[in-house]
Amino acid sequence: MYSRPGAGNREQLASALSQIVLTIPVLLVMLMLILAAGARWSDRNQADRSATGVSDTMTPGSVSELVSDSALAMRVRFDGEADLRPEELYWRGLVLENYDGQTWSRSRRLDFDINPVPAVVPAESRLRYLVTLEPTQQNWLYGLHQAYPTRPQTYRDKRGIIVTSDVIRQRVRYPATSIPAQTQLTLNEELRERNLALPDVGNSQAHDMAMRLRAQFKDDQLLIDAVLRHFNERPYVYTLTPEKNSEQSIDDFLFNTREGFCEHYAGAMTFLLRSAGIPARVVVGYQGGSFNNVTGHWRVSQYNAHAWVEAWLPGEGWQRLDPTAAIAPERIHSGLDAWLSSLGNESRQGLDRETRLRLFLNSVPGYNAVRETLDAMQYGWDLGMYDNEGNLRTEDLSNWLDSRGLGNLPAWLLGGLLVLVALRAMLVNRQAQQQLSPAIRAYRKLNRKLNKVGLGREPSETILEHMRRISSARPDLADKCHELGHLLSEAEYKQNNIDYRKINKMVVEICNTC
């Protein structure tokens, strides 16, 4: 209705281009602000979510259900030239010592050991690394064997569990040191009983098997080797989709279905060792990870969740044992996805859609390189922009800018943004004016003049009604207002043969008279 007569595509294109040119700088500044705060907002949103990742209980199927979860669990970067293989990366989380016949769970008692890293360990024997842990809604951290983290309000108990006084509700970063020392060469009676305890009833076949092994092997290490050989040589299957076991879950697994994932094997082996009189416990955490060749860090995902066994041997302390390595060594040496990819098509059909999609993407040429690059960029951004507690490094950024003579840069950026917004508003207003017909622009000019003398247009009035009211108030202008009203009405509905010069002349005359 108010379009300028004859406005063409060229004018519209120029208008669009000018808007784009002024919008680009604004978008760039907004993008910087969003990137700077986006991860922080995301972490805060995690605060009300349920716990993620590894749990403090383990039942058949509780670990395998994480295989479809590709979410990031943590990133780890080692100091120096640490040449580690995936099979060496056992990220300890919790020790599960209690067993009720169905579920393994943690003992709530913590035997704190807050001593620093032993000074007698040669520096070259220590592994130093930096862990960036994603929000878990839990209060424990992860590390390799004999890990000593450096983080406020963080403690390490004698079982190697690293606990914090607060729940991990946002991304945290902590340096840690691991040493190759033996752990707990002596075991007090209370710990021994705790790690030998079994329910009074249930899984009698597994108990009888352990008794036969003990009668055959008096040496604990030989008995352990026999259990691992049993898993390796007998027709056991390592699978994500085992048959559901009965209430006698360990008996059913060992002697009937013989199918299971890491939690089945770890739980069964711990039961056998305890039945044979060897203190043993289940450990849950993550195993392996994918190495990023761009930045040299390890990415550990939720699907790297794993369960294994620790057994106590006289004179040696707690030793790590992994029955998964006996039944499916490629899972430990090459990683979960490599093991899944090695399965036949029939076996892969039982996988969930998310896991099949992940395996397919891994096979696409160039996909892994792109994924590594993006992950490296995200990791570098996190290291540079956030401190160890996940807070934006605003003070560090300010100091960095000051040291380079750019202390006023944020103010300049804000000022520039305000100028761009003002220019944008002026441009929009100018373009809106240009899109009005000359007749309407002339009428608006007249209305601004009439507003000063109390004769401006009312919101509900048409142009003709407005002109009639002016004529009543100013009879000397009646003829001009009557003619101008009809000319403006014609201009409102017509686009050709409009005498804009006459309209402008009459508007000027009325304005001069008011």
C-alpha atoms as one frame of an Amber mdcrd trajectory, in Angstrom:
protein
   0.000   0.000   0.000   2.840   2.338   0.841   5.419   1.067  -1.670   7.251
   3.554  -3.774   6.020   3.460  -7.347   8.422   1.784  -9.737  10.728   0.307
  -7.060  12.751  -2.359  -8.853  14.851  -5.398  -8.164  18.075  -3.394  -8.258
  17.006  -1.205  -5.345  15.839  -4.243  -3.344  19.143  -6.020  -3.978  21.151
  -2.990  -2.875  19.050  -2.735   0.268  19.588  -6.413   1.087  23.339  -6.194
   0.521  23.684  -3.138   2.731  21.842  -4.927   5.534  24.098  -7.963   5.200
  27.263  -5.835   5.310  26.195  -4.189   8.569  24.955  -7.473  10.063  28.184
  -9.469   9.567  30.295  -7.604  12.193  27.466  -7.846  14.716  27.169 -11.579
  14.124  30.923 -12.048  14.529  30.956 -10.265  17.875  27.915 -12.222  19.042
  29.559 -15.474  17.946  32.640 -14.687  20.045  30.468 -14.047  23.096  28.457
 -17.226  22.569  31.568 -19.377  22.139  33.120 -17.872  25.240  30.115 -18.621
  27.416  28.480 -21.547  25.641  30.372 -24.353  27.301  29.937 -22.701  30.691
  26.173 -22.463  30.188  26.112 -26.083  29.091  27.976 -27.143  32.222  25.558
 -25.248  34.441  22.628 -26.958  32.740  24.186 -30.266  33.746  23.617 -29.447
  37.407  20.032 -30.737  37.454  20.689 -33.831  35.375  21.020 -37.337  36.697
  24.379 -39.037  37.141  26.101 -40.088  33.927  28.686 -42.692  33.037  30.096
 -45.277  35.407  27.897 -46.103  38.402  28.792 -47.149  41.947  26.964 -50.461
  41.489  27.411 -53.240  38.939  24.899 -55.810  37.751  24.895 -57.880  34.551
  24.259 -55.404  31.721  25.108 -52.215  33.622  28.384 -51.636  31.755  27.331
 -52.914  28.337  24.465 -50.412  28.247  27.069 -47.624  27.965  28.439 -49.015
  24.687  25.956 -46.960  22.667  26.948 -43.737  24.476  29.527 -41.806  22.436
  29.548 -38.864  24.846  32.889 -37.606  26.078  33.931 -38.877  29.523  37.332
 -37.166  29.802  40.418 -36.027  27.954  43.912 -36.840  29.194  47.270 -35.415
  28.122  50.528 -36.911  29.385  53.631 -34.894  30.177  56.720 -35.522  28.089
  57.060 -38.366  25.635  54.892 -40.954  27.382  54.614 -43.776  24.848  51.566
 -45.641  26.127  49.456 -48.266  24.416  45.679 -48.610  24.857  46.098 -51.855
  26.827  48.047 -49.899  29.471  45.291 -47.369  30.080  43.083 -48.585  32.901
  41.329 -45.523  34.318  40.365 -46.569  37.838  37.175 -45.128  39.237  35.611
 -47.152  42.025  36.336 -50.360  43.892  33.282 -52.574  44.434  33.757 -54.878
  47.410  30.215 -55.777  48.502  28.236 -58.553  46.786  24.671 -59.596  47.634
  24.253 -62.357  45.062  23.121 -60.027  42.256  24.812 -56.643  42.611  28.357
 -55.523  43.317  28.534 -52.224  45.196  31.071 -49.976  46.873  31.800 -50.002
  50.559  30.845 -46.626  52.000  33.754 -46.776  54.405  36.741 -44.790  53.187
  40.219 -45.519  54.521  41.838 -42.191  53.728  45.461 -41.996  52.688  46.287
 -38.321  52.204  50.035 -38.730  51.965  51.783 -37.026  49.020  53.490 -38.917
  46.220  56.326 -40.937  47.805  59.608 -39.081  47.374  61.599 -42.298  46.962
  60.068 -43.029  43.558  62.489 -42.013  40.774  61.167 -39.147  38.687  61.591
 -41.146  35.474  59.264 -43.842  36.867  56.408 -41.440  37.439  53.616 -40.798
  34.979  52.351 -37.230  35.022  49.192 -36.314  33.180  46.402 -33.763  33.047
  42.801 -34.984  33.230  39.865 -32.903  31.978  36.778 -34.626  33.340  33.276
 -33.961  32.046  30.373 -33.426  34.508  29.349 -36.710  36.162  27.073 -35.630
  39.044  29.266 -37.941  41.157  32.022 -37.252  43.683  34.889 -39.404  42.452
  37.675 -38.809  39.943  39.654 -41.085  37.624  43.323 -41.913  37.309  45.739
 -44.675  36.392  47.351 -47.058  38.897  48.435 -45.462  42.172  47.134 -42.040
  41.133  47.820 -38.978  43.271  45.757 -36.012  42.006  46.428 -32.360  42.760
  43.111 -30.633  43.399  41.663 -28.796  46.413  39.355 -30.813  48.668  40.319
 -34.069  46.961  41.407 -37.189  48.814  42.743 -40.624  47.955  41.861 -43.627
  50.071  43.973 -46.750  50.529  42.061 -48.572  47.801  43.060 -45.908  45.304
  39.606 -44.319  45.122  39.888 -40.570  44.502  36.993 -38.710  46.115  36.093
 -35.031  46.253  34.149 -33.058  48.812  31.872 -31.713  46.094  29.860 -33.256
  43.274  31.331 -32.799  39.779  28.592 -30.642  38.233  30.755 -28.955  35.623
  33.922 -29.746  33.716  36.985 -29.936  35.985  40.682 -30.298  35.276  43.314
 -31.768  37.569  46.946 -32.868  37.250  47.775 -36.328  38.565  50.846 -38.475
  39.122  50.857 -42.277  38.968  53.653 -44.449  40.312  54.489 -48.108  39.617
  54.714 -49.026  43.299  53.077 -52.089  44.784  49.947 -51.405  46.822  49.158
 -52.650  50.310  51.771 -55.357  50.772  50.042 -56.177  54.039  46.311 -56.702
  54.452  44.676 -56.321  57.849  42.024 -58.756  58.994  39.124 -56.388  58.400
  40.120 -55.751  54.766  40.763 -59.429  54.202  37.307 -60.374  55.457  35.679
 -57.627  53.400  37.320 -58.894  50.201  36.539 -62.546  50.888  32.902 -62.036
  51.870  30.215 -63.855  49.845  26.514 -64.543  50.426  25.829 -67.644  52.496
  23.674 -69.195  49.774  23.611 -69.165  45.979  25.932 -69.988  43.072  26.945
 -73.326  44.592  28.346 -74.645  41.300  30.800 -71.747  41.071  31.809 -72.320
  44.688  32.440 -76.032  44.016  34.527 -75.142  40.943  36.686 -72.843  43.073
  37.179 -75.590  45.651  38.362 -77.996  42.934  40.813 -75.400  41.646  42.114
 -74.762  45.147  42.666 -78.484  45.688  44.615 -78.603  42.431  46.620 -75.365
  42.862  48.003 -74.403  46.248  49.766 -71.349  44.815  47.465 -68.327  44.385
  49.088 -67.173  41.145  48.718 -70.626  39.581  45.051 -70.699  40.553  44.507
 -67.268  38.993  46.200 -68.430  35.795  43.907 -71.468  35.753  40.792 -69.264
  35.941  42.022 -67.090  33.062  42.828 -70.223  31.032  39.348 -71.509  31.727
  37.820 -68.408  30.112  40.259 -68.567  27.211  40.008 -72.266  26.350  36.374
 -73.058  27.077  33.596 -71.990  24.661  32.816 -68.635  26.256  31.528 -65.753
  24.138  32.263 -62.070  24.701  29.096 -60.271  23.608  27.049 -57.146  24.235
  23.785 -59.059  24.031  24.060 -62.123  26.278  21.125 -64.226  27.354  19.530
 -63.036  30.563  20.745 -65.023  33.555  18.626 -66.408  36.375  18.868 -65.397
  40.035  21.900 -67.685  40.272  23.563 -65.308  37.826  27.169 -66.477  38.234
  26.299 -70.194  38.029  24.091 -69.514  35.029  26.849 -67.558  33.276  29.687
 -69.997  34.025  27.898 -73.241  33.224  24.868 -72.490  31.030  24.845 -69.385
  28.814  28.629 -68.762  28.808  27.885 -65.402  27.192  28.614 -62.024  28.694
  30.333 -58.656  28.622  33.116 -57.378  30.884  30.905 -57.128  33.973  29.903
 -60.803  33.683  33.520 -61.982  33.519  34.776 -59.604  36.223  31.985 -60.534
  38.624  32.400 -64.275  38.023  36.184 -64.200  38.424  35.982 -62.212  41.653
  33.468 -64.726  43.008  35.712 -67.674  42.082  38.801 -66.118  43.672  36.985
 -65.247  46.884  35.548 -68.771  47.054  39.113 -70.099  46.738  40.294 -67.895
  49.600  42.001 -65.171  47.545  40.978 -61.586  48.474  39.525 -60.022  45.338
  37.412 -57.051  44.298  35.766 -55.564  41.218  37.086 -52.280  39.801  35.018
 -50.105  37.465  36.208 -47.223  35.326  37.316 -46.846  31.717  39.789 -48.720
  29.575  41.717 -47.399  26.594  40.660 -44.397  24.563  41.398 -42.845  21.186
  44.654 -40.960  20.665  44.453 -37.539  19.028  47.427 -37.083  16.710  46.844
 -33.325  16.450  47.273 -32.401  20.112  48.626 -35.652  21.549  45.829 -36.168
  24.075  43.657 -39.207  24.726  39.897 -38.967  24.329  37.996 -41.349  26.586
  34.318 -41.830  25.754  31.503 -43.343  27.779  31.589 -46.468  25.614  35.113
 -47.093  26.978  33.515 -48.010  30.334  34.989 -51.237  31.674  35.104 -53.579
  34.666  38.046 -55.719  35.777  39.414 -57.516  38.834  42.065 -56.840  41.451
  43.368 -59.714  43.581  45.655 -59.513  46.593  48.745 -61.745  46.599  51.173
 -62.118  49.523  54.319 -60.081  49.002  52.903 -58.445  45.858  49.836 -56.561
  47.035  46.882 -55.840  44.788  47.330 -57.023  41.202  45.182 -56.077  38.229
  43.539 -59.003  36.409  41.352 -58.603  33.349  39.399 -61.671  32.202  38.265
 -59.702  29.142  41.860 -59.828  27.892  41.651 -63.626  28.079  38.392 -64.016
  26.169  38.559 -60.990  23.786  42.131 -59.599  23.739  41.397 -57.392  20.705
  38.903 -55.452  22.860  41.784 -54.417  25.160  44.608 -54.038  22.631  42.720
 -52.358  19.775  39.722 -50.788  21.472  36.006 -51.464  21.609  35.149 -50.150
  18.136  37.912 -52.200  16.508  36.588 -55.307  18.255  33.014 -54.531  17.197
  34.136 -53.949  13.604  35.828 -57.355  13.580  32.548 -59.115  14.347  30.572
 -60.695  11.547  27.571 -58.959  10.019  25.207 -61.259  11.872  26.700 -60.311
  15.242  26.648 -56.602  14.417  22.952 -56.752  13.576  22.231 -57.133  17.277
  23.844 -53.777  18.042  21.728 -50.702  18.670  21.311 -48.045  15.996  23.684
 -45.521  17.634  26.532 -48.044  17.799  26.026 -49.181  14.194  26.066 -45.541
  13.069  29.316 -44.926  14.964  30.958 -47.940  13.343  29.767 -46.814   9.909
  31.175 -43.301  10.369  34.500 -44.761  11.502  34.717 -46.542   8.145  34.101
 -43.368   6.095  37.408 -42.106   4.593  38.537 -38.883   6.234  35.956 -39.001
   9.020  38.427 -39.773  11.789  40.774 -37.011  10.625  37.954 -34.457  10.742
  36.821 -35.734  14.127  40.358 -35.467  15.522  40.724 -31.916  14.229  37.431
 -30.772  15.745  38.224 -32.494  19.035  41.659 -30.862  19.105  40.095 -27.434
  18.533  37.599 -27.976  21.346  40.315 -29.220  23.688  42.561 -26.244  22.911
  39.673 -23.850  23.450  38.857 -25.413  26.822  42.479 -25.249  27.981  42.781
 -21.611  27.002  39.406 -20.267  28.098  38.612 -22.177  31.297  40.466 -22.734
  34.542  40.732 -26.050  36.405  37.303 -25.618  37.983  35.564 -24.917  34.685
  35.301 -21.158  35.198  35.898 -18.705  32.369  39.397 -17.203  32.587  38.199
 -13.580  32.554  41.020 -12.359  34.803  43.660 -14.263  32.850  42.288 -12.872
  29.595  42.388  -9.344  30.999  46.010  -9.773  32.116  46.954 -11.229  28.747
  45.429  -8.263  26.916  47.105  -5.768  29.266  50.524  -7.344  28.719  50.129
  -6.729  24.992  48.820  -3.200  25.289  45.286  -4.317  24.457  43.691  -3.706
  27.828  41.024  -1.479  26.283  40.138  -3.989  23.575  36.915  -5.223  25.285
  35.714  -1.623  25.648  36.553  -0.910  22.010  34.709  -4.047  20.944  31.663
  -3.050  22.974  31.802   0.486  21.622  32.140  -0.821  18.091  29.177  -3.093
  18.621  27.045  -0.175  19.857  28.061   1.922  16.829  27.135  -0.922  14.501
  23.759  -1.302  16.202  23.120   2.444  15.874  24.091   2.437  12.187  21.872
  -0.546  11.645  18.913   1.237  13.274  19.512   4.369  11.178  19.706   2.319
   7.993  16.495   0.463   8.771  14.697   3.738   9.496  16.010   5.320   6.305
  14.997   2.354   4.205  11.557   2.346   5.781  11.162   5.996   4.825  12.365
   5.332   1.276   9.805   2.585   0.817   6.927   5.041   1.484   5.351   6.831
  -1.458   6.118  10.569  -1.889   2.495  11.360  -1.014   2.642   9.538   2.310
   5.997  11.116   3.155   4.479  14.544   2.469   1.437  13.738   4.637   3.678
  12.590   7.510   5.577  15.864   7.260   2.256  17.754   7.503   1.111  15.625
  10.441   4.293  16.415  12.395   3.530  20.129  11.927  -0.123  19.681  12.939
   0.860  17.760  16.080   2.522  20.927  17.370  -0.795  22.845  17.197  -2.998
  20.039  18.523  -4.409  18.943  15.167  -2.398  15.779  14.595  -4.020  12.626
  13.272  -5.781  10.376  15.785  -4.888   6.658  15.641  -8.406   5.644  14.559
  -8.785   8.292  11.864  -8.513   7.837   8.118  -6.787  10.543   6.082 -10.141
  11.963   4.892 -11.528  12.054   8.436  -8.380  13.822   9.565  -8.735  16.465
   6.838 -12.421  17.040   7.742 -11.498  17.625  11.406  -8.846  20.176  10.367
 -11.425  21.925   8.156 -13.817  22.195  11.105 -11.106  23.609  13.338  -9.651
  25.886  10.667 -12.374  26.983   8.185  -9.790  29.050   6.347  -8.067  25.795
   5.358 -11.247  23.901   4.456 -10.860  24.090   0.684  -7.174  23.100   0.726
  -7.803  20.267   3.209 -10.736  18.956   1.182  -8.675  18.855  -2.019  -5.565
  17.471  -0.292  -7.614  14.733   1.377  -8.915  13.476  -1.972  -5.440  13.643
  -3.575  -3.919  11.639  -0.709  -6.707   9.057  -0.875  -6.116   8.596  -4.586
  -2.357   8.281  -4.021  -3.001   5.632  -1.367  -4.727   3.315  -3.827  -3.225
   4.341  -7.166   0.355   4.168  -8.390   0.082   6.061 -11.684  -0.981   9.548
 -12.773  -0.541  11.030  -9.316   0.395  14.723  -9.164   2.976  14.498  -6.335
   4.196  18.022  -7.057   0.744  19.455  -6.349   0.458  17.408  -3.138   3.819
  18.713  -1.896   2.834  22.293  -2.783  -0.430  22.089  -0.831   1.317  20.525
   2.178   3.814  23.401   2.227   1.002  25.979   2.031  -0.938  24.402   4.909
   2.226  24.092   7.006   3.036  27.760   6.453  -0.485  28.770   7.481  -0.590
  26.743  10.717
